[in-house]
Amino acid sequence: MGRYDYKTAHLQKVSVCGIRCEFSDIRIDRSTVPEGKDQYEVAGDDDRGGDPVRVRLGIMVSFFGTLISDQPLPIGNNSVLCLDGDFIWL
C-alpha cells in the first residue's frame, strides 16, 4: 500500500463538520504534509455505496480517502468522528 506526496496529490475542497479541508482519494505520506496542518483518513461504508462514514487518524479497512485541515477536527474520545451528512463536497 503506497503513500503519496502531499505536494503532488490532486486535492479537492470539502467541508467536514463545517471545517474546510482538502481531500484526496489516495493515502498521503504524513511526512510530506506541511507543519501546522492536521491529517486524517476517511472510511467509506460498503453498505451505503461507499459514502464517507467515519474519520480517524488512520484507516485500515474501507479506506475512502485522506483529509488535510488547517484546524483539528472534532474527533471524540474514542478517536473516531462519525459522519452523518457532515462531509460536503465544495
PyMOL Python script that loads the backbone (N, CA, C, O; Angstrom):
from pymol import cmd

cmd.read_pdbstr("""\
ATOM      1  N   MET A   1       0.851  -1.156   0.000  1.00  0.00           N
ATOM      2  CA  MET A   1       0.000   0.000   0.000  1.00  0.00           C
ATOM      3  C   MET A   1       0.903   1.227   0.000  1.00  0.00           C
ATOM      4  O   MET A   1       1.535   1.539   1.009  1.00  0.00           O
ATOM      5  N   GLY A   2       0.962   1.916  -1.125  1.00  0.00           N
ATOM      6  CA  GLY A   2       1.821   3.070  -1.248  1.00  0.00           C
ATOM      7  C   GLY A   2       1.189   4.347  -0.715  1.00  0.00           C
ATOM      8  O   GLY A   2      -0.033   4.475  -0.646  1.00  0.00           O
ATOM      9  N   ARG A   3       2.029   5.268  -0.348  1.00  0.00           N
ATOM     10  CA  ARG A   3       1.578   6.591   0.098  1.00  0.00           C
ATOM     11  C   ARG A   3       2.211   7.619  -0.824  1.00  0.00           C
ATOM     12  O   ARG A   3       3.302   7.402  -1.351  1.00  0.00           O
ATOM     13  N   TYR A   4       1.529   8.731  -1.017  1.00  0.00           N
ATOM     14  CA  TYR A   4       1.936   9.716  -1.998  1.00  0.00           C
ATOM     15  C   TYR A   4       2.279  11.049  -1.335  1.00  0.00           C
ATOM     16  O   TYR A   4       1.905  11.305  -0.191  1.00  0.00           O
ATOM     17  N   ASP A   5       2.985  11.875  -2.063  1.00  0.00           N
ATOM     18  CA  ASP A   5       3.447  13.179  -1.591  1.00  0.00           C
ATOM     19  C   ASP A   5       2.292  14.185  -1.627  1.00  0.00           C
ATOM     20  O   ASP A   5       1.603  14.318  -2.639  1.00  0.00           O
ATOM     21  N   TYR A   6       2.093  14.883  -0.521  1.00  0.00           N
ATOM     22  CA  TYR A   6       1.055  15.912  -0.421  1.00  0.00           C
ATOM     23  C   TYR A   6       1.197  16.947  -1.535  1.00  0.00           C
ATOM     24  O   TYR A   6       0.199  17.385  -2.108  1.00  0.00           O
ATOM     25  N   LYS A   7       2.432  17.337  -1.840  1.00  0.00           N
ATOM     26  CA  LYS A   7       2.674  18.404  -2.808  1.00  0.00           C
ATOM     27  C   LYS A   7       2.267  18.022  -4.228  1.00  0.00           C
ATOM     28  O   LYS A   7       2.023  18.907  -5.048  1.00  0.00           O
ATOM     29  N   THR A   8       2.186  16.742  -4.538  1.00  0.00           N
ATOM     30  CA  THR A   8       1.836  16.326  -5.896  1.00  0.00           C
ATOM     31  C   THR A   8       0.449  15.678  -5.983  1.00  0.00           C
ATOM     32  O   THR A   8       0.003  15.321  -7.073  1.00  0.00           O
ATOM     33  N   ALA A   9      -0.228  15.526  -4.852  1.00  0.00           N
ATOM     34  CA  ALA A   9      -1.553  14.891  -4.832  1.00  0.00           C
ATOM     35  C   ALA A   9      -2.610  15.842  -5.379  1.00  0.00           C
ATOM     36  O   ALA A   9      -2.541  17.052  -5.165  1.00  0.00           O
ATOM     37  N   HIS A  10      -3.587  15.282  -6.085  1.00  0.00           N
ATOM     38  CA  HIS A  10      -4.744  16.056  -6.538  1.00  0.00           C
ATOM     39  C   HIS A  10      -5.694  16.189  -5.350  1.00  0.00           C
ATOM     40  O   HIS A  10      -6.192  15.187  -4.838  1.00  0.00           O
ATOM     41  N   LEU A  11      -5.946  17.422  -4.909  1.00  0.00           N
ATOM     42  CA  LEU A  11      -6.752  17.672  -3.717  1.00  0.00           C
ATOM     43  C   LEU A  11      -8.030  18.420  -4.083  1.00  0.00           C
ATOM     44  O   LEU A  11      -8.012  19.360  -4.878  1.00  0.00           O
ATOM     45  N   GLN A  12      -9.134  17.986  -3.488  1.00  0.00           N
ATOM     46  CA  GLN A  12     -10.421  18.638  -3.682  1.00  0.00           C
ATOM     47  C   GLN A  12     -10.825  19.318  -2.384  1.00  0.00           C
ATOM     48  O   GLN A  12     -10.392  18.913  -1.306  1.00  0.00           O
ATOM     49  N   LYS A  13     -11.649  20.347  -2.486  1.00  0.00           N
ATOM     50  CA  LYS A  13     -12.134  21.059  -1.302  1.00  0.00           C
ATOM     51  C   LYS A  13     -13.401  20.382  -0.794  1.00  0.00           C
ATOM     52  O   LYS A  13     -14.316  20.086  -1.562  1.00  0.00           O
ATOM     53  N   VAL A  14     -13.435  20.144   0.516  1.00  0.00           N
ATOM     54  CA  VAL A  14     -14.608  19.583   1.175  1.00  0.00           C
ATOM     55  C   VAL A  14     -14.815  20.315   2.497  1.00  0.00           C
ATOM     56  O   VAL A  14     -13.934  21.031   2.973  1.00  0.00           O
ATOM     57  N   SER A  15     -15.988  20.122   3.075  1.00  0.00           N
ATOM     58  CA  SER A  15     -16.272  20.627   4.410  1.00  0.00           C
ATOM     59  C   SER A  15     -16.641  19.430   5.275  1.00  0.00           C
ATOM     60  O   SER A  15     -17.494  18.624   4.904  1.00  0.00           O
ATOM     61  N   VAL A  16     -15.996  19.320   6.427  1.00  0.00           N
ATOM     62  CA  VAL A  16     -16.286  18.253   7.382  1.00  0.00           C
ATOM     63  C   VAL A  16     -16.646  18.926   8.703  1.00  0.00           C
ATOM     64  O   VAL A  16     -15.816  19.591   9.321  1.00  0.00           O
ATOM     65  N   CYS A  17     -17.893  18.743   9.123  1.00  0.00           N
ATOM     66  CA  CYS A  17     -18.384  19.379  10.362  1.00  0.00           C
ATOM     67  C   CYS A  17     -18.167  20.889  10.316  1.00  0.00           C
ATOM     68  O   CYS A  17     -17.854  21.503  11.336  1.00  0.00           O
ATOM     69  N   GLY A  18     -18.332  21.484   9.145  1.00  0.00           N
ATOM     70  CA  GLY A  18     -18.178  22.930   8.982  1.00  0.00           C
ATOM     71  C   GLY A  18     -16.746  23.412   8.860  1.00  0.00           C
ATOM     72  O   GLY A  18     -16.514  24.617   8.763  1.00  0.00           O
ATOM     73  N   ILE A  19     -15.784  22.509   8.861  1.00  0.00           N
ATOM     74  CA  ILE A  19     -14.366  22.867   8.737  1.00  0.00           C
ATOM     75  C   ILE A  19     -13.911  22.564   7.319  1.00  0.00           C
ATOM     76  O   ILE A  19     -14.046  21.437   6.842  1.00  0.00           O
ATOM     77  N   ARG A  20     -13.367  23.582   6.643  1.00  0.00           N
ATOM     78  CA  ARG A  20     -12.874  23.387   5.273  1.00  0.00           C
ATOM     79  C   ARG A  20     -11.620  22.517   5.304  1.00  0.00           C
ATOM     80  O   ARG A  20     -10.711  22.740   6.104  1.00  0.00           O
ATOM     81  N   CYS A  21     -11.591  21.533   4.425  1.00  0.00           N
ATOM     82  CA  CYS A  21     -10.472  20.590   4.350  1.00  0.00           C
ATOM     83  C   CYS A  21     -10.102  20.358   2.900  1.00  0.00           C
ATOM     84  O   CYS A  21     -10.857  20.676   1.981  1.00  0.00           O
ATOM     85  N   GLU A  22      -8.919  19.793   2.723  1.00  0.00           N
ATOM     86  CA  GLU A  22      -8.505  19.284   1.425  1.00  0.00           C
ATOM     87  C   GLU A  22      -8.704  17.773   1.483  1.00  0.00           C
ATOM     88  O   GLU A  22      -8.455  17.148   2.514  1.00  0.00           O
ATOM     89  N   PHE A  23      -9.153  17.188   0.372  1.00  0.00           N
ATOM     90  CA  PHE A  23      -9.439  15.756   0.324  1.00  0.00           C
ATOM     91  C   PHE A  23      -8.774  15.136  -0.894  1.00  0.00           C
ATOM     92  O   PHE A  23      -8.738  15.728  -1.973  1.00  0.00           O
ATOM     93  N   SER A  24      -8.249  13.934  -0.700  1.00  0.00           N
ATOM     94  CA  SER A  24      -7.722  13.131  -1.806  1.00  0.00           C
ATOM     95  C   SER A  24      -8.150  11.689  -1.583  1.00  0.00           C
ATOM     96  O   SER A  24      -8.247  11.230  -0.445  1.00  0.00           O
ATOM     97  N   ASP A  25      -8.405  10.983  -2.672  1.00  0.00           N
ATOM     98  CA  ASP A  25      -8.818   9.581  -2.539  1.00  0.00           C
ATOM     99  C   ASP A  25      -7.625   8.631  -2.456  1.00  0.00           C
ATOM    100  O   ASP A  25      -7.786   7.416  -2.566  1.00  0.00           O
ATOM    101  N   ILE A  26      -6.445   9.179  -2.265  1.00  0.00           N
ATOM    102  CA  ILE A  26      -5.240   8.365  -2.093  1.00  0.00           C
ATOM    103  C   ILE A  26      -4.689   8.546  -0.678  1.00  0.00           C
ATOM    104  O   ILE A  26      -5.050   9.492   0.023  1.00  0.00           O
ATOM    105  N   ARG A  27      -3.817   7.633  -0.270  1.00  0.00           N
ATOM    106  CA  ARG A  27      -3.142   7.760   1.028  1.00  0.00           C
ATOM    107  C   ARG A  27      -1.949   8.702   0.859  1.00  0.00           C
ATOM    108  O   ARG A  27      -1.139   8.540  -0.053  1.00  0.00           O
ATOM    109  N   ILE A  28      -1.860   9.665   1.733  1.00  0.00           N
ATOM    110  CA  ILE A  28      -0.791  10.665   1.663  1.00  0.00           C
ATOM    111  C   ILE A  28       0.206  10.411   2.786  1.00  0.00           C
ATOM    112  O   ILE A  28      -0.177  10.161   3.929  1.00  0.00           O
ATOM    113  N   ASP A  29       1.469  10.477   2.452  1.00  0.00           N
ATOM    114  CA  ASP A  29       2.554  10.283   3.407  1.00  0.00           C
ATOM    115  C   ASP A  29       2.572  11.462   4.378  1.00  0.00           C
ATOM    116  O   ASP A  29       2.741  12.609   3.963  1.00  0.00           O
ATOM    117  N   ARG A  30       2.397  11.183   5.669  1.00  0.00           N
ATOM    118  CA  ARG A  30       2.357  12.237   6.692  1.00  0.00           C
ATOM    119  C   ARG A  30       3.602  13.114   6.686  1.00  0.00           C
ATOM    120  O   ARG A  30       3.520  14.307   6.979  1.00  0.00           O
ATOM    121  N   SER A  31       4.736  12.544   6.361  1.00  0.00           N
ATOM    122  CA  SER A  31       5.980  13.319   6.389  1.00  0.00           C
ATOM    123  C   SER A  31       6.022  14.397   5.309  1.00  0.00           C
ATOM    124  O   SER A  31       6.887  15.272   5.357  1.00  0.00           O
ATOM    125  N   THR A  32       5.108  14.358   4.333  1.00  0.00           N
ATOM    126  CA  THR A  32       5.085  15.353   3.259  1.00  0.00           C
ATOM    127  C   THR A  32       4.064  16.460   3.507  1.00  0.00           C
ATOM    128  O   THR A  32       3.998  17.425   2.745  1.00  0.00           O
ATOM    129  N   VAL A  33       3.268  16.327   4.569  1.00  0.00           N
ATOM    130  CA  VAL A  33       2.240  17.325   4.892  1.00  0.00           C
ATOM    131  C   VAL A  33       2.904  18.483   5.648  1.00  0.00           C
ATOM    132  O   VAL A  33       3.641  18.249   6.605  1.00  0.00           O
ATOM    133  N   PRO A  34       2.648  19.732   5.225  1.00  0.00           N
ATOM    134  CA  PRO A  34       3.284  20.879   5.882  1.00  0.00           C
ATOM    135  C   PRO A  34       2.960  20.951   7.374  1.00  0.00           C
ATOM    136  O   PRO A  34       1.876  20.571   7.817  1.00  0.00           O
ATOM    137  N   GLU A  35       3.926  21.447   8.125  1.00  0.00           N
ATOM    138  CA  GLU A  35       3.753  21.637   9.565  1.00  0.00           C
ATOM    139  C   GLU A  35       2.573  22.578   9.800  1.00  0.00           C
ATOM    140  O   GLU A  35       2.387  23.551   9.070  1.00  0.00           O
ATOM    141  N   GLY A  36       1.793  22.281  10.809  1.00  0.00           N
ATOM    142  CA  GLY A  36       0.643  23.109  11.131  1.00  0.00           C
ATOM    143  C   GLY A  36      -0.659  22.609  10.536  1.00  0.00           C
ATOM    144  O   GLY A  36      -1.729  23.126  10.860  1.00  0.00           O
ATOM    145  N   LYS A  37      -0.581  21.608   9.667  1.00  0.00           N
ATOM    146  CA  LYS A  37      -1.793  21.011   9.091  1.00  0.00           C
ATOM    147  C   LYS A  37      -2.051  19.673   9.766  1.00  0.00           C
ATOM    148  O   LYS A  37      -1.118  18.960  10.134  1.00  0.00           O
ATOM    149  N   ASP A  38      -3.332  19.341   9.924  1.00  0.00           N
ATOM    150  CA  ASP A  38      -3.728  18.075  10.519  1.00  0.00           C
ATOM    151  C   ASP A  38      -4.115  17.105   9.410  1.00  0.00           C
ATOM    152  O   ASP A  38      -4.705  17.504   8.406  1.00  0.00           O
ATOM    153  N   GLN A  39      -3.784  15.836   9.594  1.00  0.00           N
ATOM    154  CA  GLN A  39      -4.095  14.805   8.604  1.00  0.00           C
ATOM    155  C   GLN A  39      -4.948  13.712   9.235  1.00  0.00           C
ATOM    156  O   GLN A  39      -4.683  13.261  10.349  1.00  0.00           O
ATOM    157  N   TYR A  40      -5.975  13.297   8.502  1.00  0.00           N
ATOM    158  CA  TYR A  40      -6.878  12.238   8.934  1.00  0.00           C
ATOM    159  C   TYR A  40      -7.163  11.334   7.742  1.00  0.00           C
ATOM    160  O   TYR A  40      -6.891  11.694   6.597  1.00  0.00           O
ATOM    161  N   GLU A  41      -7.711  10.160   8.024  1.00  0.00           N
ATOM    162  CA  GLU A  41      -8.157   9.274   6.955  1.00  0.00           C
ATOM    163  C   GLU A  41      -9.645   9.004   7.134  1.00  0.00           C
ATOM    164  O   GLU A  41     -10.166   8.994   8.250  1.00  0.00           O
ATOM    165  N   VAL A  42     -10.310   8.787   6.011  1.00  0.00           N
ATOM    166  CA  VAL A  42     -11.751   8.611   5.975  1.00  0.00           C
ATOM    167  C   VAL A  42     -12.067   7.190   5.539  1.00  0.00           C
ATOM    168  O   VAL A  42     -11.431   6.652   4.633  1.00  0.00           O
ATOM    169  N   ALA A  43     -13.057   6.585   6.193  1.00  0.00           N
ATOM    170  CA  ALA A  43     -13.534   5.259   5.807  1.00  0.00           C
ATOM    171  C   ALA A  43     -14.873   5.407   5.108  1.00  0.00           C
ATOM    172  O   ALA A  43     -15.688   6.260   5.461  1.00  0.00           O
ATOM    173  N   GLY A  44     -15.083   4.563   4.114  1.00  0.00           N
ATOM    174  CA  GLY A  44     -16.358   4.520   3.422  1.00  0.00           C
ATOM    175  C   GLY A  44     -17.188   3.363   3.945  1.00  0.00           C
ATOM    176  O   GLY A  44     -16.673   2.459   4.603  1.00  0.00           O
ATOM    177  N   ASP A  45     -18.470   3.403   3.647  1.00  0.00           N
ATOM    178  CA  ASP A  45     -19.396   2.356   4.070  1.00  0.00           C
ATOM    179  C   ASP A  45     -19.818   1.553   2.853  1.00  0.00           C
ATOM    180  O   ASP A  45     -20.518   2.069   1.982  1.00  0.00           O
ATOM    181  N   ASP A  46     -19.403   0.307   2.784  1.00  0.00           N
ATOM    182  CA  ASP A  46     -19.725  -0.549   1.648  1.00  0.00           C
ATOM    183  C   ASP A  46     -21.227  -0.742   1.493  1.00  0.00           C
ATOM    184  O   ASP A  46     -21.708  -0.967   0.383  1.00  0.00           O
ATOM    185  N   ASP A  47     -21.976  -0.657   2.588  1.00  0.00           N
ATOM    186  CA  ASP A  47     -23.426  -0.866   2.530  1.00  0.00           C
ATOM    187  C   ASP A  47     -24.175   0.347   1.998  1.00  0.00           C
ATOM    188  O   ASP A  47     -25.336   0.231   1.606  1.00  0.00           O
ATOM    189  N   ARG A  48     -23.526   1.514   1.978  1.00  0.00           N
ATOM    190  CA  ARG A  48     -24.192   2.740   1.512  1.00  0.00           C
ATOM    191  C   ARG A  48     -23.539   3.293   0.259  1.00  0.00           C
ATOM    192  O   ARG A  48     -23.492   4.509   0.070  1.00  0.00           O
ATOM    193  N   GLY A  49     -23.045   2.436  -0.583  1.00  0.00           N
ATOM    194  CA  GLY A  49     -22.475   2.888  -1.842  1.00  0.00           C
ATOM    195  C   GLY A  49     -21.126   3.558  -1.723  1.00  0.00           C
ATOM    196  O   GLY A  49     -20.730   4.313  -2.611  1.00  0.00           O
ATOM    197  N   GLY A  50     -20.414   3.296  -0.643  1.00  0.00           N
ATOM    198  CA  GLY A  50     -19.080   3.857  -0.482  1.00  0.00           C
ATOM    199  C   GLY A  50     -19.054   5.274   0.041  1.00  0.00           C
ATOM    200  O   GLY A  50     -18.023   5.940  -0.046  1.00  0.00           O
ATOM    201  N   ASP A  51     -20.164   5.756   0.585  1.00  0.00           N
ATOM    202  CA  ASP A  51     -20.189   7.101   1.162  1.00  0.00           C
ATOM    203  C   ASP A  51     -19.240   7.191   2.349  1.00  0.00           C
ATOM    204  O   ASP A  51     -19.047   6.203   3.058  1.00  0.00           O
ATOM    205  N   PRO A  52     -18.635   8.379   2.581  1.00  0.00           N
ATOM    206  CA  PRO A  52     -17.770   8.528   3.759  1.00  0.00           C
ATOM    207  C   PRO A  52     -18.591   8.452   5.041  1.00  0.00           C
ATOM    208  O   PRO A  52     -19.629   9.104   5.158  1.00  0.00           O
ATOM    209  N   VAL A  53     -18.122   7.646   6.012  1.00  0.00           N
ATOM    210  CA  VAL A  53     -18.901   7.463   7.237  1.00  0.00           C
ATOM    211  C   VAL A  53     -18.142   7.751   8.525  1.00  0.00           C
ATOM    212  O   VAL A  53     -18.764   8.043   9.546  1.00  0.00           O
ATOM    213  N   ARG A  54     -16.810   7.677   8.505  1.00  0.00           N
ATOM    214  CA  ARG A  54     -16.075   7.969   9.737  1.00  0.00           C
ATOM    215  C   ARG A  54     -14.668   8.462   9.412  1.00  0.00           C
ATOM    216  O   ARG A  54     -14.103   8.165   8.360  1.00  0.00           O
ATOM    217  N   VAL A  55     -14.125   9.234  10.366  1.00  0.00           N
ATOM    218  CA  VAL A  55     -12.795   9.821  10.242  1.00  0.00           C
ATOM    219  C   VAL A  55     -11.974   9.381  11.447  1.00  0.00           C
ATOM    220  O   VAL A  55     -12.454   9.393  12.581  1.00  0.00           O
ATOM    221  N   ARG A  56     -10.738   8.997  11.186  1.00  0.00           N
ATOM    222  CA  ARG A  56      -9.779   8.629  12.246  1.00  0.00           C
ATOM    223  C   ARG A  56      -8.404   9.118  11.818  1.00  0.00           C
ATOM    224  O   ARG A  56      -8.236   9.621  10.707  1.00  0.00           O
ATOM    225  N   LEU A  57      -7.432   8.973  12.690  1.00  0.00           N
ATOM    226  CA  LEU A  57      -6.056   9.299  12.309  1.00  0.00           C
ATOM    227  C   LEU A  57      -5.543   8.314  11.276  1.00  0.00           C
ATOM    228  O   LEU A  57      -4.717   8.677  10.438  1.00  0.00           O
ATOM    229  N   GLY A  58      -6.011   7.078  11.316  1.00  0.00           N
ATOM    230  CA  GLY A  58      -5.620   6.063  10.335  1.00  0.00           C
ATOM    231  C   GLY A  58      -6.761   5.086  10.113  1.00  0.00           C
ATOM    232  O   GLY A  58      -7.462   4.714  11.055  1.00  0.00           O
ATOM    233  N   ILE A  59      -6.945   4.673   8.871  1.00  0.00           N
ATOM    234  CA  ILE A  59      -7.998   3.720   8.485  1.00  0.00           C
ATOM    235  C   ILE A  59      -7.334   2.541   7.793  1.00  0.00           C
ATOM    236  O   ILE A  59      -6.561   2.717   6.852  1.00  0.00           O
ATOM    237  N   MET A  60      -7.637   1.350   8.259  1.00  0.00           N
ATOM    238  CA  MET A  60      -7.078   0.152   7.629  1.00  0.00           C
ATOM    239  C   MET A  60      -8.064  -0.497   6.660  1.00  0.00           C
ATOM    240  O   MET A  60      -7.666  -0.969   5.595  1.00  0.00           O
ATOM    241  N   VAL A  61      -9.356  -0.522   7.025  1.00  0.00           N
ATOM    242  CA  VAL A  61     -10.373  -1.205   6.225  1.00  0.00           C
ATOM    243  C   VAL A  61     -11.352  -0.177   5.662  1.00  0.00           C
ATOM    244  O   VAL A  61     -11.723   0.775   6.348  1.00  0.00           O
ATOM    245  N   SER A  62     -11.764  -0.370   4.420  1.00  0.00           N
ATOM    246  CA  SER A  62     -12.730   0.509   3.739  1.00  0.00           C
ATOM    247  C   SER A  62     -12.199   1.931   3.582  1.00  0.00           C
ATOM    248  O   SER A  62     -12.946   2.895   3.746  1.00  0.00           O
ATOM    249  N   PHE A  63     -10.902   2.063   3.262  1.00  0.00           N
ATOM    250  CA  PHE A  63     -10.291   3.378   3.060  1.00  0.00           C
ATOM    251  C   PHE A  63     -11.037   4.131   1.958  1.00  0.00           C
ATOM    252  O   PHE A  63     -11.264   3.594   0.874  1.00  0.00           O
ATOM    253  N   PHE A  64     -11.416   5.382   2.244  1.00  0.00           N
ATOM    254  CA  PHE A  64     -12.123   6.244   1.299  1.00  0.00           C
ATOM    255  C   PHE A  64     -11.229   7.379   0.817  1.00  0.00           C
ATOM    256  O   PHE A  64     -11.299   7.779  -0.345  1.00  0.00           O
ATOM    257  N   GLY A  65     -10.377   7.904   1.723  1.00  0.00           N
ATOM    258  CA  GLY A  65      -9.500   8.989   1.321  1.00  0.00           C
ATOM    259  C   GLY A  65      -8.790   9.625   2.496  1.00  0.00           C
ATOM    260  O   GLY A  65      -8.904   9.172   3.635  1.00  0.00           O
ATOM    261  N   THR A  66      -8.046  10.696   2.193  1.00  0.00           N
ATOM    262  CA  THR A  66      -7.259  11.437   3.170  1.00  0.00           C
ATOM    263  C   THR A  66      -7.782  12.861   3.275  1.00  0.00           C
ATOM    264  O   THR A  66      -8.080  13.497   2.264  1.00  0.00           O
ATOM    265  N   LEU A  67      -7.891  13.354   4.496  1.00  0.00           N
ATOM    266  CA  LEU A  67      -8.276  14.743   4.757  1.00  0.00           C
ATOM    267  C   LEU A  67      -7.085  15.498   5.327  1.00  0.00           C
ATOM    268  O   LEU A  67      -6.346  14.973   6.160  1.00  0.00           O
ATOM    269  N   ILE A  68      -6.904  16.728   4.875  1.00  0.00           N
ATOM    270  CA  ILE A  68      -5.891  17.629   5.413  1.00  0.00           C
ATOM    271  C   ILE A  68      -6.628  18.902   5.815  1.00  0.00           C
ATOM    272  O   ILE A  68      -7.368  19.472   5.012  1.00  0.00           O
ATOM    273  N   SER A  69      -6.429  19.351   7.059  1.00  0.00           N
ATOM    274  CA  SER A  69      -7.115  20.565   7.508  1.00  0.00           C
ATOM    275  C   SER A  69      -6.143  21.500   8.225  1.00  0.00           C
ATOM    276  O   SER A  69      -5.086  21.088   8.701  1.00  0.00           O
ATOM    277  N   ASP A  70      -6.536  22.769   8.285  1.00  0.00           N
ATOM    278  CA  ASP A  70      -5.734  23.773   8.982  1.00  0.00           C
ATOM    279  C   ASP A  70      -6.076  23.845  10.463  1.00  0.00           C
ATOM    280  O   ASP A  70      -5.393  24.528  11.225  1.00  0.00           O
ATOM    281  N   GLN A  71      -7.127  23.148  10.874  1.00  0.00           N
ATOM    282  CA  GLN A  71      -7.514  23.103  12.287  1.00  0.00           C
ATOM    283  C   GLN A  71      -7.994  21.695  12.608  1.00  0.00           C
ATOM    284  O   GLN A  71      -8.446  20.973  11.719  1.00  0.00           O
ATOM    285  N   PRO A  72      -7.899  21.307  13.857  1.00  0.00           N
ATOM    286  CA  PRO A  72      -8.290  19.947  14.238  1.00  0.00           C
ATOM    287  C   PRO A  72      -9.786  19.690  14.018  1.00  0.00           C
ATOM    288  O   PRO A  72     -10.617  20.574  14.221  1.00  0.00           O
ATOM    289  N   LEU A  73     -10.104  18.479  13.604  1.00  0.00           N
ATOM    290  CA  LEU A  73     -11.495  18.051  13.502  1.00  0.00           C
ATOM    291  C   LEU A  73     -11.963  17.578  14.879  1.00  0.00           C
ATOM    292  O   LEU A  73     -11.138  17.173  15.698  1.00  0.00           O
ATOM    293  N   PRO A  74     -13.264  17.623  15.149  1.00  0.00           N
ATOM    294  CA  PRO A  74     -13.778  17.230  16.468  1.00  0.00           C
ATOM    295  C   PRO A  74     -13.822  15.711  16.659  1.00  0.00           C
ATOM    296  O   PRO A  74     -14.894  15.108  16.715  1.00  0.00           O
ATOM    297  N   ILE A  75     -12.655  15.120  16.756  1.00  0.00           N
ATOM    298  CA  ILE A  75     -12.539  13.676  16.981  1.00  0.00           C
ATOM    299  C   ILE A  75     -12.916  13.393  18.437  1.00  0.00           C
ATOM    300  O   ILE A  75     -12.433  14.073  19.342  1.00  0.00           O
ATOM    301  N   GLY A  76     -13.767  12.405  18.667  1.00  0.00           N
ATOM    302  CA  GLY A  76     -14.229  12.088  20.013  1.00  0.00           C
ATOM    303  C   GLY A  76     -13.189  11.353  20.840  1.00  0.00           C
ATOM    304  O   GLY A  76     -12.094  11.052  20.365  1.00  0.00           O
ATOM    305  N   ASN A  77     -13.547  11.073  22.073  1.00  0.00           N
ATOM    306  CA  ASN A  77     -12.661  10.352  22.981  1.00  0.00           C
ATOM    307  C   ASN A  77     -12.309   8.960  22.486  1.00  0.00           C
ATOM    308  O   ASN A  77     -11.280   8.404  22.871  1.00  0.00           O
ATOM    309  N   ASN A  78     -13.157   8.393  21.634  1.00  0.00           N
ATOM    310  CA  ASN A  78     -12.888   7.067  21.090  1.00  0.00           C
ATOM    311  C   ASN A  78     -12.048   7.140  19.806  1.00  0.00           C
ATOM    312  O   ASN A  78     -11.913   6.145  19.094  1.00  0.00           O
ATOM    313  N   SER A  79     -11.488   8.312  19.516  1.00  0.00           N
ATOM    314  CA  SER A  79     -10.611   8.549  18.363  1.00  0.00           C
ATOM    315  C   SER A  79     -11.314   8.405  17.028  1.00  0.00           C
ATOM    316  O   SER A  79     -10.669   8.155  16.010  1.00  0.00           O
ATOM    317  N   VAL A  80     -12.645   8.563  17.021  1.00  0.00           N
ATOM    318  CA  VAL A  80     -13.433   8.440  15.794  1.00  0.00           C
ATOM    319  C   VAL A  80     -14.388   9.619  15.686  1.00  0.00           C
ATOM    320  O   VAL A  80     -14.988  10.044  16.673  1.00  0.00           O
ATOM    321  N   LEU A  81     -14.518  10.142  14.467  1.00  0.00           N
ATOM    322  CA  LEU A  81     -15.540  11.135  14.155  1.00  0.00           C
ATOM    323  C   LEU A  81     -16.510  10.469  13.197  1.00  0.00           C
ATOM    324  O   LEU A  81     -16.167  10.207  12.044  1.00  0.00           O
ATOM    325  N   CYS A  82     -17.719  10.194  13.665  1.00  0.00           N
ATOM    326  CA  CYS A  82     -18.740   9.586  12.805  1.00  0.00           C
ATOM    327  C   CYS A  82     -19.394  10.678  11.979  1.00  0.00           C
ATOM    328  O   CYS A  82     -19.794  11.715  12.507  1.00  0.00           O
ATOM    329  N   LEU A  83     -19.499  10.438  10.688  1.00  0.00           N
ATOM    330  CA  LEU A  83     -20.078  11.406   9.770  1.00  0.00           C
ATOM    331  C   LEU A  83     -21.531  11.046   9.491  1.00  0.00           C
ATOM    332  O   LEU A  83     -21.842   9.902   9.160  1.00  0.00           O
ATOM    333  N   ASP A  84     -22.396  12.004   9.624  1.00  0.00           N
ATOM    334  CA  ASP A  84     -23.808  11.806   9.320  1.00  0.00           C
ATOM    335  C   ASP A  84     -24.252  13.006   8.484  1.00  0.00           C
ATOM    336  O   ASP A  84     -24.961  13.892   8.962  1.00  0.00           O
ATOM    337  N   GLY A  85     -23.817  13.011   7.232  1.00  0.00           N
ATOM    338  CA  GLY A  85     -24.098  14.155   6.376  1.00  0.00           C
ATOM    339  C   GLY A  85     -23.150  15.324   6.601  1.00  0.00           C
ATOM    340  O   GLY A  85     -23.366  16.412   6.066  1.00  0.00           O
ATOM    341  N   ASP A  86     -22.110  15.108   7.382  1.00  0.00           N
ATOM    342  CA  ASP A  86     -21.166  16.172   7.713  1.00  0.00           C
ATOM    343  C   ASP A  86     -19.977  16.248   6.769  1.00  0.00           C
ATOM    344  O   ASP A  86     -19.026  16.981   7.041  1.00  0.00           O
ATOM    345  N   PHE A  87     -20.008  15.508   5.665  1.00  0.00           N
ATOM    346  CA  PHE A  87     -18.955  15.525   4.651  1.00  0.00           C
ATOM    347  C   PHE A  87     -19.584  16.114   3.391  1.00  0.00           C
ATOM    348  O   PHE A  87     -20.427  15.477   2.759  1.00  0.00           O
ATOM    349  N   ILE A  88     -19.175  17.329   3.028  1.00  0.00           N
ATOM    350  CA  ILE A  88     -19.795  18.036   1.910  1.00  0.00           C
ATOM    351  C   ILE A  88     -18.734  18.422   0.895  1.00  0.00           C
ATOM    352  O   ILE A  88     -17.731  19.048   1.239  1.00  0.00           O
ATOM    353  N   TRP A  89     -18.960  18.047  -0.353  1.00  0.00           N
ATOM    354  CA  TRP A  89     -18.063  18.435  -1.447  1.00  0.00           C
ATOM    355  C   TRP A  89     -18.293  19.910  -1.751  1.00  0.00           C
ATOM    356  O   TRP A  89     -19.440  20.336  -1.882  1.00  0.00           O
ATOM    357  N   LEU A  90     -17.226  20.697  -1.865  1.00  0.00           N
ATOM    358  CA  LEU A  90     -17.350  22.128  -2.171  1.00  0.00           C
ATOM    359  C   LEU A  90     -17.027  22.408  -3.625  1.00  0.00           C
ATOM    360  O   LEU A  90     -17.080  23.559  -4.059  1.00  0.00           O
TER     361      LEU A  90
END
""", "prot")
cmd.dss("prot")
cmd.show_as("cartoon", "prot")
cmd.util.cbc("prot")
cmd.orient("prot")
